[in-house]
Amino acid sequence: IVTADAMLHVGRGWPRGGGGDNDVRLLLQARDGSVDEQASALISRRHFDVWIENERPMLRVASTNGLRINMKAHGVDSLVPLADGD
């Protein structure tokens, strides 16, 4: 995904093309394969941002609830260097 600011914004809100501030919209799937809108509403509107810095993918936590990566908790505004499989 190519963005104007070279950063990928991920959350539950609508993607930028649909008038939102995210490039990728996170949704939870129900057991029958349909989108579970009610459960999806529990995901942060702006969950995290990803970009490349010095040839390495970086993640910034945007959710006020934080985020777990490889079972390690990261608080809002944490910067996390990503490795393959994270």
N, C-alpha and C positions, 0 to 999 in steps of 0.2 A: 504494500500500500504506500503510495507516494503522497505526502502531504506538503502543504505550503511551508510549514515550519519545521519539516524533517523530524517531527515527533508524532507518535501514534498515541491517541487519547482513547482510553477504554473505560466504559461504564454502562449503566443500564439505560441512559437517556438515548434519544434518537441520534443516529449518525449525522454528521455535518450536512450531508446531502439532503437530509430530511428536516433541516432546521435546528438540529441539536449541536452540542459542542463535542461530540465523540466521533471518532473515525470507525470504531468498532462497538457495536451494541451487544452487551452481555444479556443473555436470556436463559432462564432455567426451563428445562424440558420436562413435561409430565410423562408418566409411565406409558401413556398411549402415543407418545411422540409429538403431541401438540405443545405449543408454547404455554407455559404456566405463568400468565401475566401477574397473578397475585404473588406467587413466590418470587418472580423476577423483580417485583417492586422492592424486595428486601436487599437487593444488591445496590451498592452505592451508585449514585448518578454519575460521579466521576471516580472511577475505581483506581486506575493507575495510568501512568504515561511511560512510554518506552522510546528510546532513541539510541543512536550509536555515538559513542564518545571514544576517540582514540582507537577506533576499530573494534570496540567492545560494546555489546548491548548493555544499556543501563535502564533501570526501572526506578521511577519515583512514585511512592505510595501517595495517592490523592484521597483515599477514603479516611474519614475521621475515625473509623473503627479499626484501621490498620489492615494488614495483609500478612498471611503466612506464606513463606516460600521455603520449601524443603523442611517443613515443620518448625521453622524459626519465625517468630513474630517480629514484624516491622511496623513501627508507628507512622502516623501521617507525616509526610514530607521526608521520610527516610529515602536515601539513595542506595540502591542495591545493584552492584555489578552482577550481571547474569552470566551463567555458564550453560553449556549444552545440557539440556534436560531439566532445567529449573522451571 
